[in-house]
């Protein structure tokens, strides 16, 4: 679980984005890069991909989300406010069927 780090009441999540993938989803965990793969519909142009990531994570987890690093990279770190590691893992398992080691 190197991709998750609790900071106070918030959770930092390391993700790797696959833009223009059809629809939003969290299909897998990349053990080599220690990042959660996130598929999004938007292309990486003019901030569209970042806006979609924030919107989809906010709606999926019911929390405020911000990108704290990697704004112009496929490898990003997001902050989910007011969420702990255990709740995140439970929701990812329930909503996407993904078990993160």
Biopython code that builds the backbone (N, CA, C, O; Angstrom):
import numpy as np
from Bio.PDB.StructureBuilder import StructureBuilder

atoms = [
    (1, "UNK", "N", (0.823, -1.189, 0.000)),
    (1, "UNK", "CA", (0.000, 0.000, 0.000)),
    (1, "UNK", "C", (0.868, 1.255, 0.000)),
    (1, "UNK", "O", (0.564, 2.239, 0.674)),
    (2, "UNK", "N", (1.922, 1.201, -0.745)),
    (2, "UNK", "CA", (2.801, 2.363, -0.838)),
    (2, "UNK", "C", (2.130, 3.536, -1.547)),
    (2, "UNK", "O", (2.642, 4.654, -1.513)),
    (3, "UNK", "N", (0.992, 3.291, -2.188)),
    (3, "UNK", "CA", (0.315, 4.351, -2.935)),
    (3, "UNK", "C", (-0.565, 5.222, -2.041)),
    (3, "UNK", "O", (-1.061, 6.253, -2.495)),
    (4, "UNK", "N", (-0.767, 4.837, -0.791)),
    (4, "UNK", "CA", (-1.642, 5.574, 0.127)),
    (4, "UNK", "C", (-0.839, 6.086, 1.316)),
    (4, "UNK", "O", (-0.011, 5.376, 1.888)),
    (5, "UNK", "N", (-1.111, 7.349, 1.675)),
    (5, "UNK", "CA", (-0.423, 7.939, 2.826)),
    (5, "UNK", "C", (-1.385, 8.878, 3.543)),
    (5, "UNK", "O", (-1.902, 9.828, 2.954)),
    (6, "UNK", "N", (-1.617, 8.599, 4.823)),
    (6, "UNK", "CA", (-2.499, 9.460, 5.608)),
    (6, "UNK", "C", (-1.705, 10.662, 6.109)),
    (6, "UNK", "O", (-0.599, 10.525, 6.631)),
    (7, "UNK", "N", (-2.299, 11.845, 5.935)),
    (7, "UNK", "CA", (-1.703, 13.098, 6.401)),
    (7, "UNK", "C", (-2.794, 13.824, 7.177)),
    (7, "UNK", "O", (-3.695, 14.420, 6.587)),
    (8, "UNK", "N", (-2.707, 13.772, 8.492)),
    (8, "UNK", "CA", (-3.772, 14.331, 9.316)),
    (8, "UNK", "C", (-5.055, 13.559, 9.054)),
    (8, "UNK", "O", (-5.080, 12.332, 9.153)),
    (9, "UNK", "N", (-6.117, 14.277, 8.720)),
    (9, "UNK", "CA", (-7.402, 13.652, 8.412)),
    (9, "UNK", "C", (-7.554, 13.316, 6.933)),
    (9, "UNK", "O", (-8.574, 12.757, 6.532)),
    (10, "UNK", "N", (-6.563, 13.645, 6.123)),
    (10, "UNK", "CA", (-6.655, 13.474, 4.679)),
    (10, "UNK", "C", (-5.854, 12.271, 4.209)),
    (10, "UNK", "O", (-5.032, 11.724, 4.944)),
    (11, "UNK", "N", (-6.108, 11.870, 2.972)),
    (11, "UNK", "CA", (-5.412, 10.739, 2.377)),
    (11, "UNK", "C", (-4.758, 11.185, 1.078)),
    (11, "UNK", "O", (-5.422, 11.749, 0.209)),
    (12, "UNK", "N", (-3.462, 10.937, 0.942)),
    (12, "UNK", "CA", (-2.749, 11.176, -0.307)),
    (12, "UNK", "C", (-2.718, 9.865, -1.072)),
    (12, "UNK", "O", (-2.351, 8.824, -0.528)),
    (13, "UNK", "N", (-3.109, 9.926, -2.345)),
    (13, "UNK", "CA", (-3.194, 8.738, -3.184)),
    (13, "UNK", "C", (-2.356, 8.963, -4.434)),
    (13, "UNK", "O", (-2.568, 9.933, -5.162)),
    (14, "UNK", "N", (-1.403, 8.067, -4.682)),
    (14, "UNK", "CA", (-0.584, 8.128, -5.894)),
    (14, "UNK", "C", (-1.314, 7.383, -7.000)),
    (14, "UNK", "O", (-1.654, 6.209, -6.854)),
    (15, "UNK", "N", (-1.552, 8.081, -8.111)),
    (15, "UNK", "CA", (-2.281, 7.484, -9.225)),
    (15, "UNK", "C", (-1.472, 7.622, -10.510)),
    (15, "UNK", "O", (-0.575, 8.458, -10.621)),
    (16, "UNK", "N", (-1.816, 6.781, -11.467)),
    (16, "UNK", "CA", (-1.282, 6.878, -12.819)),
    (16, "UNK", "C", (-2.475, 6.939, -13.755)),
    (16, "UNK", "O", (-3.315, 6.039, -13.760)),
    (17, "UNK", "N", (-2.550, 7.996, -14.544)),
    (17, "UNK", "CA", (-3.731, 8.286, -15.345)),
    (17, "UNK", "C", (-3.561, 7.770, -16.769)),
    (17, "UNK", "O", (-2.515, 7.951, -17.391)),
    (18, "UNK", "N", (-4.617, 7.119, -17.274)),
    (18, "UNK", "CA", (-4.697, 6.721, -18.679)),
    (18, "UNK", "C", (-5.816, 7.545, -19.306)),
    (18, "UNK", "O", (-6.987, 7.184, -19.185)),
    (19, "UNK", "N", (-5.470, 8.662, -19.984)),
    (19, "UNK", "CA", (-6.501, 9.522, -20.569)),
    (19, "UNK", "C", (-7.099, 8.904, -21.828)),
    (19, "UNK", "O", (-6.542, 7.971, -22.406)),
    (20, "UNK", "N", (-8.241, 9.442, -22.237)),
    (20, "UNK", "CA", (-8.944, 9.023, -23.452)),
    (20, "UNK", "C", (-9.209, 7.511, -23.442)),
    (20, "UNK", "O", (-8.999, 6.829, -24.445)),
    (21, "UNK", "N", (-9.667, 7.005, -22.307)),
    (21, "UNK", "CA", (-9.864, 5.563, -22.145)),
    (21, "UNK", "C", (-11.325, 5.128, -22.192)),
    (21, "UNK", "O", (-11.630, 3.981, -21.863)),
    (22, "UNK", "N", (-12.201, 5.982, -22.577)),
    (22, "UNK", "CA", (-13.607, 5.587, -22.662)),
    (22, "UNK", "C", (-14.436, 6.102, -21.513)),
    (22, "UNK", "O", (-15.320, 6.932, -21.721)),
    (23, "UNK", "N", (-14.176, 5.631, -20.294)),
    (23, "UNK", "CA", (-14.930, 6.119, -19.145)),
    (23, "UNK", "C", (-14.069, 6.013, -17.897)),
    (23, "UNK", "O", (-13.039, 5.338, -17.892)),
    (24, "UNK", "N", (-14.504, 6.687, -16.839)),
    (24, "UNK", "CA", (-13.772, 6.689, -15.577)),
    (24, "UNK", "C", (-13.811, 5.308, -14.944)),
    (24, "UNK", "O", (-14.845, 4.639, -14.929)),
    (25, "UNK", "N", (-12.667, 4.898, -14.425)),
    (25, "UNK", "CA", (-12.595, 3.637, -13.706)),
    (25, "UNK", "C", (-11.262, 3.492, -12.994)),
    (25, "UNK", "O", (-10.285, 4.161, -13.333)),
    (26, "UNK", "N", (-11.233, 2.621, -12.015)),
    (26, "UNK", "CA", (-10.009, 2.293, -11.279)),
    (26, "UNK", "C", (-9.825, 0.789, -11.435)),
    (26, "UNK", "O", (-10.269, 0.017, -10.585)),
    (27, "UNK", "N", (-9.162, 0.360, -12.532)),
    (27, "UNK", "CA", (-9.105, -1.059, -12.845)),
    (27, "UNK", "C", (-7.992, -1.863, -12.183)),
    (27, "UNK", "O", (-8.128, -3.074, -12.010)),
    (28, "UNK", "N", (-6.882, -1.201, -11.806)),
    (28, "UNK", "CA", (-5.770, -2.016, -11.315)),
    (28, "UNK", "C", (-4.793, -1.204, -10.469)),
    (28, "UNK", "O", (-4.867, 0.022, -10.377)),
    (29, "UNK", "N", (-3.876, -1.950, -9.855)),
    (29, "UNK", "CA", (-2.794, -1.371, -9.072)),
    (29, "UNK", "C", (-1.487, -1.787, -9.720)),
    (29, "UNK", "O", (-1.253, -2.975, -9.939)),
    (30, "UNK", "N", (-0.627, -0.813, -10.030)),
    (30, "UNK", "CA", (0.668, -1.091, -10.633)),
    (30, "UNK", "C", (1.681, -1.284, -9.514)),
    (30, "UNK", "O", (2.132, -0.313, -8.906)),
    (31, "UNK", "N", (2.038, -2.529, -9.244)),
    (31, "UNK", "CA", (2.953, -2.819, -8.135)),
    (31, "UNK", "C", (4.351, -2.286, -8.386)),
    (31, "UNK", "O", (5.047, -1.907, -7.444)),
    (32, "UNK", "N", (4.766, -2.252, -9.630)),
    (32, "UNK", "CA", (6.107, -1.779, -9.948)),
    (32, "UNK", "C", (6.238, -0.279, -9.681)),
    (32, "UNK", "O", (7.227, 0.172, -9.103)),
    (33, "UNK", "N", (5.231, 0.488, -10.106)),
    (33, "UNK", "CA", (5.257, 1.938, -9.897)),
    (33, "UNK", "C", (4.635, 2.354, -8.574)),
    (33, "UNK", "O", (4.760, 3.511, -8.173)),
    (34, "UNK", "N", (3.974, 1.439, -7.897)),
    (34, "UNK", "CA", (3.307, 1.725, -6.619)),
    (34, "UNK", "C", (2.252, 2.819, -6.788)),
    (34, "UNK", "O", (2.187, 3.771, -6.010)),
    (35, "UNK", "N", (1.415, 2.653, -7.843)),
    (35, "UNK", "CA", (0.372, 3.623, -8.147)),
    (35, "UNK", "C", (-0.908, 2.904, -8.558)),
    (35, "UNK", "O", (-0.873, 1.808, -9.118)),
    (36, "UNK", "N", (-2.031, 3.543, -8.270)),
    (36, "UNK", "CA", (-3.328, 3.039, -8.690)),
    (36, "UNK", "C", (-3.586, 3.551, -10.104)),
    (36, "UNK", "O", (-3.442, 4.742, -10.380)),
    (37, "UNK", "N", (-3.969, 2.636, -10.999)),
    (37, "UNK", "CA", (-4.282, 3.053, -12.371)),
    (37, "UNK", "C", (-5.688, 3.646, -12.403)),
    (37, "UNK", "O", (-6.635, 3.069, -11.868)),
    (38, "UNK", "N", (-5.802, 4.808, -13.040)),
    (38, "UNK", "CA", (-7.086, 5.482, -13.172)),
    (38, "UNK", "C", (-7.330, 5.761, -14.648)),
    (38, "UNK", "O", (-6.524, 6.420, -15.305)),
    (39, "UNK", "N", (-8.438, 5.259, -15.161)),
    (39, "UNK", "CA", (-8.811, 5.511, -16.553)),
    (39, "UNK", "C", (-9.832, 6.641, -16.578)),
    (39, "UNK", "O", (-10.770, 6.674, -15.781)),
    (40, "UNK", "N", (-9.627, 7.567, -17.515)),
    (40, "UNK", "CA", (-10.560, 8.683, -17.655)),
    (40, "UNK", "C", (-10.931, 8.863, -19.120)),
    (40, "UNK", "O", (-10.228, 8.393, -20.014)),
    (41, "UNK", "N", (-12.024, 9.538, -19.351)),
    (41, "UNK", "CA", (-12.528, 9.767, -20.703)),
    (41, "UNK", "C", (-11.811, 10.932, -21.389)),
    (41, "UNK", "O", (-11.520, 10.862, -22.583)),
    (42, "UNK", "N", (-11.530, 11.983, -20.654)),
    (42, "UNK", "CA", (-11.004, 13.228, -21.231)),
    (42, "UNK", "C", (-9.576, 13.085, -21.753)),
    (42, "UNK", "O", (-8.782, 12.303, -21.231)),
    (43, "UNK", "N", (-9.268, 13.861, -22.799)),
    (43, "UNK", "CA", (-7.885, 13.913, -23.272)),
    (43, "UNK", "C", (-7.065, 14.844, -22.379)),
    (43, "UNK", "O", (-7.628, 15.687, -21.681)),
    (44, "UNK", "N", (-5.738, 14.696, -22.397)),
    (44, "UNK", "CA", (-4.885, 15.567, -21.576)),
    (44, "UNK", "C", (-4.642, 16.915, -22.243)),
    (44, "UNK", "O", (-3.510, 17.236, -22.605)),
    (45, "UNK", "N", (-5.696, 17.699, -22.406)),
    (45, "UNK", "CA", (-5.594, 19.003, -23.065)),
    (45, "UNK", "C", (-6.262, 20.077, -22.230)),
    (45, "UNK", "O", (-7.396, 19.915, -21.779)),
    (46, "UNK", "N", (-5.558, 21.164, -22.031)),
    (46, "UNK", "CA", (-6.102, 22.356, -21.364)),
    (46, "UNK", "C", (-6.757, 22.053, -20.018)),
    (46, "UNK", "O", (-7.757, 22.676, -19.660)),
    (47, "UNK", "N", (-6.203, 21.104, -19.275)),
    (47, "UNK", "CA", (-6.705, 20.810, -17.939)),
    (47, "UNK", "C", (-7.949, 19.948, -17.882)),
    (47, "UNK", "O", (-8.485, 19.716, -16.798)),
    (48, "UNK", "N", (-8.428, 19.462, -19.035)),
    (48, "UNK", "CA", (-9.650, 18.650, -19.046)),
    (48, "UNK", "C", (-9.486, 17.377, -18.227)),
    (48, "UNK", "O", (-10.379, 17.004, -17.467)),
    (49, "UNK", "N", (-8.354, 16.715, -18.379)),
    (49, "UNK", "CA", (-8.125, 15.465, -17.648)),
    (49, "UNK", "C", (-8.097, 15.724, -16.141)),
    (49, "UNK", "O", (-8.696, 14.971, -15.374)),
    (50, "UNK", "N", (-7.416, 16.769, -15.717)),
    (50, "UNK", "CA", (-7.354, 17.082, -14.283)),
    (50, "UNK", "C", (-8.727, 17.407, -13.720)),
    (50, "UNK", "O", (-9.070, 16.980, -12.617)),
    (51, "UNK", "N", (-9.515, 18.163, -14.479)),
    (51, "UNK", "CA", (-10.868, 18.491, -14.011)),
    (51, "UNK", "C", (-11.720, 17.225, -13.880)),
    (51, "UNK", "O", (-12.490, 17.083, -12.930)),
    (52, "UNK", "N", (-11.578, 16.314, -14.834)),
    (52, "UNK", "CA", (-12.345, 15.067, -14.751)),
    (52, "UNK", "C", (-11.910, 14.232, -13.548)),
    (52, "UNK", "O", (-12.754, 13.657, -12.861)),
    (53, "UNK", "N", (-10.620, 14.161, -13.290)),
    (53, "UNK", "CA", (-10.119, 13.403, -12.137)),
    (53, "UNK", "C", (-10.718, 13.960, -10.850)),
    (53, "UNK", "O", (-11.223, 13.199, -10.025)),
    (54, "UNK", "N", (-10.667, 15.263, -10.672)),
    (54, "UNK", "CA", (-11.210, 15.894, -9.462)),
    (54, "UNK", "C", (-12.707, 15.633, -9.342)),
    (54, "UNK", "O", (-13.197, 15.275, -8.271)),
    (55, "UNK", "N", (-13.425, 15.813, -10.441)),
    (55, "UNK", "CA", (-14.883, 15.628, -10.424)),
    (55, "UNK", "C", (-15.248, 14.179, -10.096)),
    (55, "UNK", "O", (-16.082, 13.932, -9.225)),
    (56, "UNK", "N", (-14.635, 13.233, -10.781)),
    (56, "UNK", "CA", (-14.988, 11.822, -10.598)),
    (56, "UNK", "C", (-14.607, 11.309, -9.209)),
    (56, "UNK", "O", (-15.388, 10.593, -8.581)),
    (57, "UNK", "N", (-13.425, 11.664, -8.727)),
    (57, "UNK", "CA", (-13.040, 11.229, -7.384)),
    (57, "UNK", "C", (-13.946, 11.869, -6.335)),
    (57, "UNK", "O", (-14.331, 11.210, -5.370)),
    (58, "UNK", "N", (-14.289, 13.142, -6.511)),
    (58, "UNK", "CA", (-15.182, 13.816, -5.558)),
    (58, "UNK", "C", (-16.544, 13.136, -5.513)),
    (58, "UNK", "O", (-17.089, 12.906, -4.433)),
    (59, "UNK", "N", (-17.096, 12.813, -6.681)),
    (59, "UNK", "CA", (-18.406, 12.169, -6.737)),
    (59, "UNK", "C", (-18.343, 10.735, -6.204)),
    (59, "UNK", "O", (-19.241, 10.300, -5.483)),
    (60, "UNK", "N", (-17.303, 10.017, -6.552)),
    (60, "UNK", "CA", (-17.170, 8.617, -6.147)),
    (60, "UNK", "C", (-17.008, 8.470, -4.642)),
    (60, "UNK", "O", (-17.608, 7.582, -4.035)),
    (61, "UNK", "N", (-16.198, 9.338, -4.036)),
    (61, "UNK", "CA", (-15.881, 9.190, -2.620)),
    (61, "UNK", "C", (-16.615, 10.186, -1.728)),
    (61, "UNK", "O", (-16.507, 10.105, -0.504)),
    (62, "UNK", "N", (-17.357, 11.120, -2.313)),
    (62, "UNK", "CA", (-18.135, 12.063, -1.532)),
    (62, "UNK", "C", (-17.291, 13.000, -0.690)),
    (62, "UNK", "O", (-17.706, 13.409, 0.395)),
    (63, "UNK", "N", (-16.121, 13.339, -1.176)),
    (63, "UNK", "CA", (-15.194, 14.209, -0.454)),
    (63, "UNK", "C", (-14.595, 15.230, -1.414)),
    (63, "UNK", "O", (-14.635, 15.050, -2.631)),
    (64, "UNK", "N", (-14.037, 16.305, -0.854)),
    (64, "UNK", "CA", (-13.290, 17.257, -1.669)),
    (64, "UNK", "C", (-11.962, 16.628, -2.062)),
    (64, "UNK", "O", (-11.314, 15.959, -1.257)),
    (65, "UNK", "N", (-11.567, 16.852, -3.311)),
    (65, "UNK", "CA", (-10.348, 16.264, -3.853)),
    (65, "UNK", "C", (-9.545, 17.354, -4.546)),
    (65, "UNK", "O", (-10.105, 18.243, -5.187)),
    (66, "UNK", "N", (-8.224, 17.274, -4.408)),
    (66, "UNK", "CA", (-7.351, 18.186, -5.139)),
    (66, "UNK", "C", (-6.125, 17.425, -5.614)),
    (66, "UNK", "O", (-5.705, 16.443, -5.002)),
    (67, "UNK", "N", (-5.560, 17.900, -6.721)),
    (67, "UNK", "CA", (-4.323, 17.326, -7.231)),
    (67, "UNK", "C", (-3.188, 18.109, -6.591)),
    (67, "UNK", "O", (-3.091, 19.322, -6.774)),
    (68, "UNK", "N", (-2.329, 17.429, -5.843)),
    (68, "UNK", "CA", (-1.253, 18.122, -5.129)),
    (68, "UNK", "C", (0.081, 18.042, -5.856)),
    (68, "UNK", "O", (0.977, 18.840, -5.580)),
    (69, "UNK", "N", (0.233, 17.096, -6.779)),
    (69, "UNK", "CA", (1.443, 17.059, -7.600)),
    (69, "UNK", "C", (1.160, 16.310, -8.899)),
    (69, "UNK", "O", (0.279, 15.453, -8.959)),
    (70, "UNK", "N", (1.924, 16.650, -9.934)),
    (70, "UNK", "CA", (1.795, 15.985, -11.221)),
    (70, "UNK", "C", (0.723, 16.560, -12.117)),
    (70, "UNK", "O", (0.135, 15.833, -12.918)),
    (71, "UNK", "N", (0.452, 17.861, -12.000)),
    (71, "UNK", "CA", (-0.598, 18.469, -12.809)),
    (71, "UNK", "C", (-0.398, 18.254, -14.313)),
    (71, "UNK", "O", (-1.377, 18.164, -15.055)),
    (72, "UNK", "N", (0.839, 18.171, -14.765)),
    (72, "UNK", "CA", (1.110, 17.992, -16.191)),
    (72, "UNK", "C", (1.738, 16.633, -16.491)),
    (72, "UNK", "O", (2.434, 16.470, -17.493)),
    (73, "UNK", "N", (1.490, 15.676, -15.629)),
    (73, "UNK", "CA", (2.074, 14.348, -15.761)),
    (73, "UNK", "C", (0.975, 13.299, -15.644)),
    (73, "UNK", "O", (-0.091, 13.568, -15.090)),
    (74, "UNK", "N", (1.234, 12.116, -16.161)),
    (74, "UNK", "CA", (0.296, 11.007, -15.965)),
    (74, "UNK", "C", (0.384, 10.473, -14.543)),
    (74, "UNK", "O", (-0.567, 9.877, -14.037)),
    (75, "UNK", "N", (1.511, 10.683, -13.910)),
    (75, "UNK", "CA", (1.679, 10.254, -12.522)),
    (75, "UNK", "C", (1.360, 11.426, -11.607)),
    (75, "UNK", "O", (2.055, 12.442, -11.620)),
    (76, "UNK", "N", (0.315, 11.279, -10.821)),
    (76, "UNK", "CA", (-0.190, 12.365, -9.982)),
    (76, "UNK", "C", (-0.352, 11.885, -8.543)),
    (76, "UNK", "O", (-0.414, 10.687, -8.269)),
    (77, "UNK", "N", (-0.416, 12.838, -7.649)),
    (77, "UNK", "CA", (-0.810, 12.568, -6.266)),
    (77, "UNK", "C", (-2.019, 13.435, -5.983)),
    (77, "UNK", "O", (-1.996, 14.648, -6.191)),
    (78, "UNK", "N", (-3.077, 12.795, -5.505)),
    (78, "UNK", "CA", (-4.284, 13.532, -5.148)),
    (78, "UNK", "C", (-4.476, 13.470, -3.636)),
    (78, "UNK", "O", (-4.038, 12.531, -2.971)),
    (79, "UNK", "N", (-5.139, 14.491, -3.118)),
    (79, "UNK", "CA", (-5.499, 14.547, -1.695)),
    (79, "UNK", "C", (-7.020, 14.434, -1.603)),
    (79, "UNK", "O", (-7.759, 15.223, -2.192)),
    (80, "UNK", "N", (-7.465, 13.426, -0.844)),
    (80, "UNK", "CA", (-8.888, 13.268, -0.571)),
    (80, "UNK", "C", (-9.098, 13.716, 0.863)),
    (80, "UNK", "O", (-8.589, 13.100, 1.800)),
    (81, "UNK", "N", (-9.847, 14.784, 1.025)),
    (81, "UNK", "CA", (-10.010, 15.384, 2.347)),
    (81, "UNK", "C", (-10.963, 14.569, 3.215)),
    (81, "UNK", "O", (-12.018, 14.119, 2.768)),
    (82, "UNK", "N", (-10.557, 14.394, 4.467)),
    (82, "UNK", "CA", (-11.409, 13.732, 5.449)),
    (82, "UNK", "C", (-11.620, 12.247, 5.204)),
    (82, "UNK", "O", (-12.657, 11.706, 5.590)),
    (83, "UNK", "N", (-10.672, 11.578, 4.577)),
    (83, "UNK", "CA", (-10.820, 10.150, 4.306)),
    (83, "UNK", "C", (-9.605, 9.387, 4.821)),
    (83, "UNK", "O", (-8.464, 9.807, 4.624)),
    (84, "UNK", "N", (-9.860, 8.282, 5.472)),
    (84, "UNK", "CA", (-8.791, 7.423, 5.949)),
    (84, "UNK", "C", (-8.507, 6.293, 4.974)),
    (84, "UNK", "O", (-9.285, 6.034, 4.056)),
    (85, "UNK", "N", (-7.399, 5.638, 5.184)),
    (85, "UNK", "CA", (-6.944, 4.537, 4.322)),
    (85, "UNK", "C", (-7.971, 3.399, 4.273)),
    (85, "UNK", "O", (-8.287, 2.897, 3.194)),
    (86, "UNK", "N", (-8.490, 2.993, 5.429)),
    (86, "UNK", "CA", (-9.397, 1.846, 5.474)),
    (86, "UNK", "C", (-10.691, 2.112, 4.709)),
    (86, "UNK", "O", (-11.167, 1.243, 3.978)),
    (87, "UNK", "N", (-11.259, 3.299, 4.870)),
    (87, "UNK", "CA", (-12.480, 3.642, 4.145)),
    (87, "UNK", "C", (-12.218, 3.689, 2.640)),
    (87, "UNK", "O", (-13.036, 3.211, 1.855)),
    (88, "UNK", "N", (-11.088, 4.258, 2.238)),
    (88, "UNK", "CA", (-10.744, 4.316, 0.818)),
    (88, "UNK", "C", (-10.657, 2.904, 0.234)),
    (88, "UNK", "O", (-11.240, 2.631, -0.816)),
    (89, "UNK", "N", (-9.940, 2.014, 0.903)),
    (89, "UNK", "CA", (-9.785, 0.645, 0.405)),
    (89, "UNK", "C", (-11.126, -0.075, 0.315)),
    (89, "UNK", "O", (-11.371, -0.825, -0.630)),
    (90, "UNK", "N", (-11.990, 0.153, 1.293)),
    (90, "UNK", "CA", (-13.319, -0.460, 1.285)),
    (90, "UNK", "C", (-14.135, 0.033, 0.096)),
    (90, "UNK", "O", (-14.754, -0.766, -0.607)),
    (91, "UNK", "N", (-14.141, 1.345, -0.135)),
    (91, "UNK", "CA", (-14.926, 1.914, -1.235)),
    (91, "UNK", "C", (-14.387, 1.493, -2.598)),
    (91, "UNK", "O", (-15.166, 1.209, -3.508)),
    (92, "UNK", "N", (-13.076, 1.450, -2.747)),
    (92, "UNK", "CA", (-12.487, 1.015, -4.021)),
    (92, "UNK", "C", (-12.855, -0.443, -4.297)),
    (92, "UNK", "O", (-13.154, -0.812, -5.433)),
    (93, "UNK", "N", (-12.832, -1.244, -3.276)),
    (93, "UNK", "CA", (-13.217, -2.664, -3.427)),
    (93, "UNK", "C", (-14.684, -2.801, -3.809)),
    (93, "UNK", "O", (-15.024, -3.567, -4.710)),
    (94, "UNK", "N", (-15.558, -2.059, -3.123)),
    (94, "UNK", "CA", (-16.988, -2.145, -3.387)),
    (94, "UNK", "C", (-17.369, -1.591, -4.764)),
    (94, "UNK", "O", (-18.156, -2.208, -5.482)),
    (95, "UNK", "N", (-16.820, -0.443, -5.130)),
    (95, "UNK", "CA", (-17.244, 0.248, -6.345)),
    (95, "UNK", "C", (-16.537, -0.238, -7.601)),
    (95, "UNK", "O", (-17.104, -0.187, -8.692)),
    (96, "UNK", "N", (-15.290, -0.715, -7.454)),
    (96, "UNK", "CA", (-14.507, -1.090, -8.634)),
    (96, "UNK", "C", (-14.000, -2.517, -8.597)),
    (96, "UNK", "O", (-13.400, -2.980, -9.567)),
    (97, "UNK", "N", (-14.225, -3.224, -7.502)),
    (97, "UNK", "CA", (-13.795, -4.616, -7.396)),
    (97, "UNK", "C", (-12.274, -4.764, -7.339)),
    (97, "UNK", "O", (-11.742, -5.817, -7.690)),
    (98, "UNK", "N", (-11.577, -3.725, -6.903)),
    (98, "UNK", "CA", (-10.115, -3.736, -6.861)),
    (98, "UNK", "C", (-9.626, -3.934, -5.448)),
    (98, "UNK", "O", (-9.999, -3.186, -4.545)),
    (99, "UNK", "N", (-8.797, -4.933, -5.250)),
    (99, "UNK", "CA", (-8.146, -5.161, -3.974)),
    (99, "UNK", "C", (-6.715, -4.661, -4.098)),
    (99, "UNK", "O", (-5.957, -5.169, -4.924)),
    (100, "UNK", "N", (-6.333, -3.678, -3.294)),
    (100, "UNK", "CA", (-4.991, -3.119, -3.331)),
    (100, "UNK", "C", (-4.172, -3.803, -2.245)),
    (100, "UNK", "O", (-4.549, -3.791, -1.073)),
    (101, "UNK", "N", (-3.040, -4.404, -2.643)),
    (101, "UNK", "CA", (-2.223, -5.117, -1.652)),
    (101, "UNK", "C", (-1.593, -4.196, -0.630)),
    (101, "UNK", "O", (-0.881, -4.658, 0.262)),
]
sb = StructureBuilder()
sb.init_structure("model")
sb.init_model(0)
sb.init_chain("A")
sb.init_seg("    ")
for serial, (resi, resn, name, xyz) in enumerate(atoms, 1):
    if name == "N":
        sb.init_residue(resn, " ", resi, " ")
    sb.init_atom(name, np.array(xyz, "f"), 0.0, 1.0, " ", f" {name:<3s}", serial, name[0])
structure = sb.get_structure()
